[in-house]
Amino acid sequence: MPEHPAVYTHGHHESVLRSHRWRTAANSAAYLLDELRPGHSLLDVGCGPGTVTADLAELVAPGPVTAVDAAPDVLETARASADRRGLDTVRFAVADAQDLDFPDDSFDVVHAHQVLQHLGDPVRALAEMRRVCKPGGIVAARDADYSAMAWYPEPPALEEWLELYGRVARSNGGQPDAGRRMLAWAREAGFTDITPTAGVWCYATPEDRAWWSGLWADRTTKSAYAALAVDGGHATGDTLRRIADAWREWGDEPSGWFSVLHGEILCRA
């Protein structure tokens, strides 16, 4: 068992899965795509509902893909997504990113998106990803950096949201500013051939603002994060409702802009 367990701050409320299902290989793993070849074996760590997994599986087909997550329920969603797309090269399993139950040198590519920020020991997870990757293969990871997120207009309640979210995530054993630490973590995990980059999501069209603000308003009051914030003494229900209202107000602003910075690493095993 890992020495540094952590609680997944977001949980798997519909508002969280709404965000995860939007993710594709194009918008969440573009930095990796040039490395993929048909026939590659691939491990997707922390696959969630499996939309990125399915895209990656199509790119490496007929190579086998193994998708793992710590939550059995969300694996059922991922399995259904693969079935709908007729992907018979993907298998799913429950696994701990910090203690992968695979032999050494098992995969050509090991991938993790928005996983390391939620772990108590991200360096151990990267070392495990390195261990199960074949010599010369690729370990790819991408994570957001909450303190580097930027938005306009700037209602005070959204600054309060950022401070509150960071406090809750850290109290659960995570590191919400993972993006800026990716290179350091990879070096600590023993990698020497590392290509660091950055990627951005931007929500500024009316449709994107409505979607992003709506899911965060719901997440702030209805998800596991909301329960952890209240039960942990970090916020009251009234505070969360006020922050949710600020999200909706920001979403209604015609000039609204929100950007999410990610750190990315391509590591040669």
Backbone hydrogen bonds in HBPLUS format (Angstrom, degrees):
<---DONOR---> <-ACCEPTOR-->    atom                        ^
c    i                          cat <-CA-CA->   ^        H-A-AA   ^      H-
h    n   atom  resd res      DA  || num        DHA   H-A  angle D-A-AA Bond
n    s   type  num  typ     dist DA aas  dist angle  dist       angle   num
A0007-VAL N   A0172-ASN O   2.98 MM 165  5.15 158.4  2.03 144.5 151.4     1
A0016-VAL N   A0013-HIS O   2.87 MM   3  5.32 134.8  2.08 111.5 124.1     2
A0017-LEU N   A0013-HIS O   3.06 MM   4  6.46 163.0  2.09 157.9 162.5     3
A0018-ARG N   A0014-GLU O   2.79 MM   4  5.88 143.6  1.92 146.1 156.4     4
A0019-SER N   A0016-VAL O   3.05 MM   3  5.33 125.6  2.35 102.2 115.0     5
A0020-HIS N   A0016-VAL O   3.02 MM   4  6.41 161.3  2.06 149.0 154.5     6
A0021-ARG N   A0017-LEU O   2.78 MM   4  5.82 160.1  1.81 152.5 156.2     7
A0022-TRP N   A0019-SER O   3.21 MM   3  5.45 143.4  2.35 103.4 113.5     8
A0023-ARG N   A0020-HIS O   3.13 MM   3  5.52 150.7  2.22 108.5 116.7     9
A0028-SER N   A0024-THR O   2.94 MM   4  5.74 129.9  2.20 142.6 154.5    10
A0029-ALA N   A0025-ALA O   2.86 MM   4  4.68 140.3  2.02 125.7 128.9    11
A0032-LEU N   A0029-ALA O   3.01 MM   3  5.54 157.4  2.06 117.1 124.0    12
A0035-GLU N   A0032-LEU O   2.90 MM   3  5.70 158.9  1.95 129.9 136.6    13
A0036-LEU N   A0033-LEU O   3.18 MM   3  5.49 160.2  2.22 111.3 117.1    14
A0040-HIS N   A0037-ARG O   3.10 MM   3  5.73 162.1  2.13 141.4 141.7    15
A0039-GLY N   A0060-VAL O   2.70 MM  21  5.44 161.3  1.73 140.0 139.1    16
A0108-ASP N   A0041-SER O   2.96 MM  67  5.18 133.9  2.18 121.8 135.0    17
A0109-VAL N   A0041-SER O   3.05 MM  68  6.40 148.8  2.15 155.4 163.4    18
A0042-LEU N   A0064-PRO O   3.00 MM  22  6.50 157.3  2.06 154.2 161.5    19
A0066-THR N   A0042-LEU O   2.86 MM  24  6.30 160.1  1.90 160.6 167.4    20
A0043-LEU N   A0109-VAL O   2.89 MM  66  6.34 154.0  1.96 150.6 158.8    21
A0111-HIS N   A0043-LEU O   2.82 MM  68  6.16 164.7  1.85 168.8 174.1    22
A0044-ASP N   A0066-THR O   2.81 MM  22  6.23 162.3  1.85 158.3 164.1    23
A0068-VAL N   A0044-ASP O   2.95 MM  24  6.27 168.9  1.97 168.2 169.0    24
A0045-VAL N   A0111-HIS O   2.75 MM  66  5.99 168.2  1.76 178.3 174.1    25
A0046-GLY N   A0068-VAL O   2.77 MM  22  5.65 126.6  2.05 131.3 148.0    26
A0047-CYS N   A0068-VAL O   2.94 MM  21  5.84 159.7  1.98 144.1 149.3    27
A0050-GLY N   A0047-CYS O   3.16 MM   3  5.34 154.5  2.23 135.2 133.6    28
A0054-ALA N   A0050-GLY O   3.00 MM   4  6.06 160.3  2.04 143.5 147.3    29
A0055-ASP N   A0051-THR O   3.26 MM   4  6.53 158.4  2.31 142.2 147.2    30
A0056-LEU N   A0052-VAL O   2.93 MM   4  6.22 165.9  1.95 159.3 162.9    31
A0057-ALA N   A0053-THR O   2.82 MM   4  6.05 154.7  1.89 152.5 160.4    32
A0058-GLU N   A0054-ALA O   3.10 MM   4  6.37 151.4  2.19 145.9 152.2    33
A0059-LEU N   A0055-ASP O   3.21 MM   4  6.52 145.8  2.34 142.7 151.9    34
A0059-LEU N   A0056-LEU O   3.06 MM   3  5.08 120.7  2.43  94.2 109.4    35
A0060-VAL N   A0056-LEU O   3.06 MM   4  6.37 141.7  2.21 150.6 160.3    36
A0061-ALA N   A0057-ALA O   2.96 MM   4  5.81 121.5  2.31 141.7 154.3    37
A0063-GLY N   A0060-VAL O   2.73 MM   3  5.33 152.1  1.81 130.3 129.3    38
A0065-VAL N   A0089-THR O   2.98 MM  24  6.05 171.0  1.98 149.7 149.6    39
A0091-ARG N   A0065-VAL O   2.92 MM  26  6.42 154.6  1.98 156.7 164.1    40
A0067-ALA N   A0091-ARG O   2.87 MM  24  6.23 166.8  1.88 163.5 167.8    41
A0093-ALA N   A0067-ALA O   3.04 MM  26  6.47 146.7  2.15 152.8 158.2    42
A0069-ASP N   A0093-ALA O   3.30 MM  24  6.87 143.1  2.45 147.1 157.4    43
A0095-ALA N   A0069-ASP O   3.06 MM  26  5.54 153.3  2.13 117.1 124.9    44
A0075-LEU N   A0072-PRO O   3.12 MM   3  5.22 130.1  2.39  98.0 111.6    45
A0076-GLU N   A0073-ASP O   3.10 MM   3  5.48 137.3  2.29 104.6 115.3    46
A0078-ALA N   A0074-VAL O   3.03 MM   4  6.39 154.4  2.10 145.8 152.9    47
A0079-ARG N   A0075-LEU O   2.81 MM   4  6.00 156.2  1.86 146.8 153.3    48
A0080-ALA N   A0076-GLU O   3.02 MM   4  6.21 157.0  2.07 144.0 149.8    49
A0081-SER N   A0077-THR O   3.03 MM   4  6.30 150.2  2.13 144.1 152.2    50
A0082-ALA N   A0078-ALA O   3.04 MM   4  6.37 158.4  2.09 151.4 156.1    51
A0083-ASP N   A0079-ARG O   2.92 MM   4  6.18 155.9  1.98 148.4 155.7    52
A0084-ARG N   A0080-ALA O   2.95 MM   4  6.15 155.6  2.01 147.5 153.4    53
A0085-ARG N   A0081-SER O   3.32 MM   4  6.55 141.0  2.48 138.9 148.2    54
A0085-ARG N   A0082-ALA O   3.19 MM   3  5.23 128.4  2.47  95.2 108.3    55
A0087-LEU N   A0082-ALA O   3.00 MM   5  5.26 172.8  2.00 153.2 150.9    56
A0086-GLY N   A0083-ASP O   3.02 MM   3  5.00 160.7  2.06 104.2 109.6    57
A0099-ASP N   A0096-ASP O   2.91 MM   3  5.27 164.3  1.93 116.9 121.9    58
A0105-ASP N   A0131-ARG O   3.01 MM  26  6.41 159.8  2.06 146.6 145.5    59
A0106-SER N   A0132-VAL O   2.72 MM  26  5.17 133.1  1.94 117.2 128.8    60
A0107-PHE N   A0132-VAL O   2.98 MM  25  6.30 151.9  2.06 154.0 162.5    61
A0134-LYS N   A0107-PHE O   2.71 MM  27  5.57 166.9  1.73 159.0 157.1    62
A0138-ILE N   A0108-ASP O   2.99 MM  30  6.48 153.0  2.06 156.7 159.8    63
A0110-VAL N   A0138-ILE O   2.86 MM  28  6.35 153.1  1.94 156.0 164.3    64
A0140-ALA N   A0110-VAL O   2.78 MM  30  6.20 164.3  1.81 165.1 170.6    65
A0112-ALA N   A0140-ALA O   2.93 MM  28  6.41 139.7  2.10 149.4 161.8    66
A0142-ARG N   A0112-ALA O   3.09 MM  30  6.61 146.4  2.21 154.3 164.0    67
A0114-GLN N   A0142-ARG O   2.78 MM  28  6.03 172.0  1.79 165.4 168.2    68
A0118-HIS N   A0115-VAL O   2.98 MM   3  5.74 158.1  2.03 124.1 130.5    69
A0119-LEU N   A0116-LEU O   3.18 MM   3  5.37 171.5  2.19 114.1 116.6    70
A0175-GLN N   A0117-GLN O   2.76 MM  58  4.85 158.6  1.80 139.4 147.0    71
A0125-ALA N   A0121-ASP O   3.17 MM   4  6.57 155.6  2.24 148.1 155.2    72
A0126-LEU N   A0122-PRO O   2.97 MM   4  6.26 158.7  2.02 149.1 153.7    73
A0127-ALA N   A0123-VAL O   2.90 MM   4  6.15 153.0  1.97 147.8 155.9    74
A0128-GLU N   A0124-ARG O   2.87 MM   4  6.15 148.7  1.97 148.4 157.0    75
A0129-MET N   A0125-ALA O   2.89 MM   4  6.20 154.0  1.96 148.0 155.6    76
A0130-ARG N   A0126-LEU O   2.86 MM   4  6.09 149.7  1.95 143.8 152.3    77
A0131-ARG N   A0127-ALA O   2.90 MM   4  6.12 151.0  1.98 140.9 149.0    78
A0132-VAL N   A0128-GLU O   3.09 MM   4  6.38 157.5  2.15 152.3 155.8    79
A0133-CYS N   A0130-ARG O   3.25 MM   3  5.18 150.0  2.34  98.5 107.3    80
A0137-GLY N   A0134-LYS O   2.80 MM   3  5.18 157.6  1.85 139.4 140.5    81
A0269-ALA N   A0137-GLY O   2.86 MM 132  5.34 166.5  1.88 143.9 148.6    82
A0139-VAL N   A0267-CYS O   2.84 MM 128  5.02 159.7  1.89 147.4 154.2    83
A0267-CYS N   A0139-VAL O   2.79 MM 128  5.02 166.8  1.80 152.9 157.0    84
A0141-ALA N   A0265-ILE O   3.09 MM 124  5.48 155.3  2.15 148.1 155.6    85
A0265-ILE N   A0141-ALA O   2.92 MM 124  5.48 152.2  1.99 158.5 165.3    86
A0143-ASP N   A0263-GLY O   2.99 MM 120  5.53 156.8  2.04 153.9 161.4    87
A0263-GLY N   A0143-ASP O   2.87 MM 120  5.53 153.9  1.94 167.0 163.1    88
A0179-GLY N   A0144-ALA O   2.96 MM  35  5.00 148.1  2.06 124.7 124.8    89
A0145-ASP N   A0261-LEU O   2.99 MM 116  5.85 132.5  2.23 170.2 162.8    90
A0148-ALA N   A0145-ASP O   3.04 MM   3  5.47 144.1  2.18 109.8 120.4    91
A0146-TYR N   A0176-PRO O   3.08 MM  30  5.67 175.3  2.08 133.5 134.4    92
A0149-MET N   A0146-TYR O   3.03 MM   3  5.32 164.5  2.05 112.0 116.9    93
A0150-ALA N   A0259-SER O   3.17 MM 109  5.36 157.3  2.23 141.1 148.0    94
A0259-SER N   A0150-ALA O   2.85 MM 109  5.36 159.8  1.89 157.6 163.1    95
A0152-TYR N   A0257-TRP O   2.94 MM 105  5.20 147.4  2.05 144.1 147.5    96
A0257-TRP N   A0152-TYR O   2.77 MM 105  5.20 144.7  1.89 157.5 163.3    97
A0158-LEU N   A0155-PRO O   2.96 MM   3  5.70 150.2  2.05 123.1 130.7    98
A0159-GLU N   A0156-PRO O   3.11 MM   3  5.23 124.4  2.43  99.1 113.1    99
A0160-GLU N   A0156-PRO O   3.01 MM   4  6.37 152.1  2.09 147.2 155.9   100
A0161-TRP N   A0157-ALA O   2.86 MM   4  6.11 143.0  2.00 133.2 143.5   101
A0162-LEU N   A0158-LEU O   3.05 MM   4  6.30 159.2  2.10 144.6 147.8   102
A0163-GLU N   A0159-GLU O   3.11 MM   4  6.40 165.2  2.13 150.5 153.8   103
A0164-LEU N   A0160-GLU O   2.88 MM   4  6.01 161.3  1.91 150.9 156.8   104
A0165-TYR N   A0161-TRP O   2.75 MM   4  5.90 170.7  1.76 160.1 162.7   105
A0166-GLY N   A0162-LEU O   3.06 MM   4  6.15 166.3  2.08 146.9 150.8   106
A0167-ARG N   A0163-GLU O   3.07 MM   4  6.25 153.3  2.15 142.2 149.5   107
A0168-VAL N   A0164-LEU O   2.94 MM   4  6.21 164.7  1.96 159.7 163.0   108
A0169-ALA N   A0165-TYR O   2.87 MM   4  6.04 173.1  1.88 159.7 161.8   109
A0170-ARG N   A0166-GLY O   3.01 MM   4  6.07 162.7  2.04 145.8 150.5   110
A0171-SER N   A0167-ARG O   3.00 MM   4  6.11 151.7  2.08 142.6 150.8   111
A0172-ASN N   A0168-VAL O   3.12 MM   4  6.37 128.3  2.40 140.8 153.9   112
A0172-ASN N   A0169-ALA O   3.15 MM   3  5.16 137.7  2.34  95.0 106.9   113
A0174-GLY N   A0169-ALA O   2.98 MM   5  5.33 154.2  2.05 154.2 146.3   114
A0173-GLY N   A0170-ARG O   3.00 MM   3  5.07 162.5  2.03 106.7 111.5   115
A0181-ARG N   A0178-ALA O   2.78 MM   3  5.21 148.5  1.88 118.2 129.0   116
A0182-MET N   A0179-GLY O   3.45 MM   3  5.62 171.0  2.46 108.5 111.1   117
A0185-TRP N   A0181-ARG O   2.85 MM   4  6.04 166.0  1.87 163.9 168.2   118
A0186-ALA N   A0182-MET O   2.92 MM   4  6.10 159.7  1.97 149.6 155.2   119
A0187-ARG N   A0183-LEU O   3.02 MM   4  6.28 158.4  2.07 151.4 156.6   120
A0188-GLU N   A0184-ALA O   2.98 MM   4  6.24 157.9  2.02 149.2 155.6   121
A0189-ALA N   A0185-TRP O   2.92 MM   4  6.16 139.4  2.09 143.5 154.9   122
A0191-PHE N   A0186-ALA O   3.16 MM   5  5.70 157.1  2.21 158.3 151.3   123
A0190-GLY N   A0187-ARG O   3.07 MM   3  5.28 160.8  2.11 106.5 112.2   124
A0268-ARG N   A0193-ASP O   2.85 MM  75  5.35 166.0  1.87 159.8 164.6   125
A0195-THR N   A0266-LEU O   2.76 MM  71  5.01 159.4  1.80 145.3 152.6   126
A0266-LEU N   A0195-THR O   2.97 MM  71  5.01 153.2  2.04 134.2 143.0   127
A0197-THR N   A0264-GLU O   2.94 MM  67  5.03 161.4  1.98 135.0 139.9   128
A0264-GLU N   A0197-THR O   2.87 MM  67  5.03 153.3  1.95 150.4 142.8   129
A0199-GLY N   A0262-HIS O   3.07 MM  63  5.08 151.7  2.15 129.5 137.9   130
A0262-HIS N   A0199-GLY O   2.74 MM  63  5.08 143.8  1.87 162.8 166.7   131
A0201-TRP N   A0260-VAL O   3.02 MM  59  5.08 154.6  2.09 138.5 146.3   132
A0260-VAL N   A0201-TRP O   2.84 MM  59  5.08 159.2  1.88 148.1 153.6   133
A0203-TYR N   A0258-PHE O   2.76 MM  55  5.14 166.5  1.78 159.4 164.0   134
A0258-PHE N   A0203-TYR O   3.04 MM  55  5.14 131.3  2.28 127.8 141.1   135
A0209-ARG N   A0205-THR O   2.84 MM   4  5.99 167.0  1.85 164.3 167.8   136
A0210-ALA N   A0206-PRO O   3.04 MM   4  6.12 160.4  2.08 143.2 148.6   137
A0211-TRP N   A0207-GLU O   3.03 MM   4  6.22 159.2  2.08 147.0 152.7   138
A0212-TRP N   A0208-ASP O   2.89 MM   4  6.00 176.9  1.89 157.4 158.4   139
A0213-SER N   A0209-ARG O   2.90 MM   4  5.78 164.8  1.92 148.5 153.7   140
A0214-GLY N   A0210-ALA O   3.01 MM   4  5.78 149.5  2.11 132.9 142.1   141
A0215-LEU N   A0211-TRP O   3.04 MM   4  6.21 161.2  2.08 149.9 154.2   142
A0216-TRP N   A0212-TRP O   3.15 MM   4  6.29 158.4  2.19 145.3 151.3   143
A0217-ALA N   A0213-SER O   2.86 MM   4  5.96 149.4  1.95 144.2 153.0   144
A0218-ASP N   A0214-GLY O   3.04 MM   4  6.21 162.3  2.08 146.1 150.5   145
A0219-ARG N   A0215-LEU O   2.82 MM   4  5.93 156.0  1.88 141.7 149.5   146
A0220-THR N   A0216-TRP O   2.92 MM   4  5.88 148.7  2.02 139.3 146.5   147
A0221-THR N   A0218-ASP O   3.20 MM   3  5.50 141.0  2.36 103.3 113.3   148
A0222-LYS N   A0218-ASP O   2.80 MM   4  5.65 144.7  1.93 158.5 168.3   149
A0226-ALA N   A0223-SER O   3.08 MM   3  5.31 121.9  2.43 100.0 113.0   150
A0227-ALA N   A0223-SER O   3.29 MM   4  6.76 158.1  2.34 147.9 152.9   151
A0228-LEU N   A0224-ALA O   2.85 MM   4  6.09 162.2  1.89 156.5 161.6   152
A0229-ALA N   A0225-TYR O   2.87 MM   4  6.04 151.3  1.95 147.6 155.6   153
A0230-VAL N   A0226-ALA O   3.10 MM   4  6.36 159.2  2.15 150.4 154.8   154
A0231-ASP N   A0227-ALA O   2.77 MM   4  5.81 167.1  1.79 157.3 160.4   155
A0232-GLY N   A0228-LEU O   2.92 MM   4  5.55 143.8  2.05 131.9 140.9   156
A0234-HIS N   A0229-ALA O   2.85 MM   5  5.05 137.9  2.03 160.4 169.6   157
A0235-ALA N   A0229-ALA O   3.16 MM   6  5.56 136.7  2.36 131.2 128.5   158
A0233-GLY N   A0230-VAL O   3.02 MM   3  5.25 161.8  2.06 110.0 115.2   159
A0240-LEU N   A0236-THR O   3.11 MM   4  6.48 160.9  2.15 152.8 157.1   160
A0241-ARG N   A0237-GLY O   2.97 MM   4  6.21 156.9  2.03 149.1 155.5   161
A0242-ARG N   A0238-ASP O   2.98 MM   4  6.18 151.8  2.06 146.1 153.5   162
A0243-ILE N   A0239-THR O   3.00 MM   4  6.30 155.4  2.06 150.0 156.6   163
A0244-ALA N   A0240-LEU O   2.88 MM   4  6.10 158.4  1.93 149.2 155.4   164
A0245-ASP N   A0241-ARG O   2.97 MM   4  6.18 153.9  2.04 143.2 149.7   165
A0246-ALA N   A0242-ARG O   3.10 MM   4  6.38 147.3  2.21 139.5 148.1   166
A0246-ALA N   A0243-ILE O   3.07 MM   3  5.00 116.5  2.49  92.4 108.1   167
A0247-TRP N   A0243-ILE O   2.99 MM   4  6.38 149.7  2.08 149.0 157.2   168
A0248-ARG N   A0244-ALA O   3.11 MM   4  6.48 158.5  2.16 149.6 154.5   169
A0249-GLU N   A0245-ASP O   2.91 MM   4  6.19 156.1  1.97 148.8 155.8   170
A0250-TRP N   A0246-ALA O   2.87 MM   4  6.06 160.2  1.91 149.5 154.8   171
A0251-GLY N   A0247-TRP O   2.94 MM   4  6.18 156.3  2.00 147.0 153.8   172
A0252-ASP N   A0248-ARG O   3.10 MM   4  6.37 131.8  2.35 139.5 151.3   173
A0252-ASP N   A0249-GLU O   3.16 MM   3  5.18 134.7  2.38  96.1 108.2   174
A0253-GLU N   A0250-TRP O   3.05 MM   3  5.25 159.3  2.09 109.3 116.0   175
A0256-GLY N   A0253-GLU O   2.91 MM   3  5.08 162.1  1.94 119.5 121.1   176
